[in-house]
Amino acid sequence: MTLNEADTGTEYIIKDVLTEDEEMDAFLFSLGCYKGEYITVVSRRKGGCVVCVKDGRYNIDNGLAQAIII
């Protein structure tokens, strides 16, 4: 299941990050989005969602959310 399919307010564990773009992979890693880390969808916005990873909240678009497997 991808992050786009996640329920709001439920904590998930990231199982994998599937990207073919090294810059996108590095960006997600810098946010703390890597295998084994907890992630929660806080809210949904048009074209993306707000997620909580570690102690930060980030607005990510649907393309990035599609790359995060939970």
Order of alpha helices (4+ residues) and beta strands (2+ residues): beta-beta-alpha-beta-beta-beta-alpha-beta
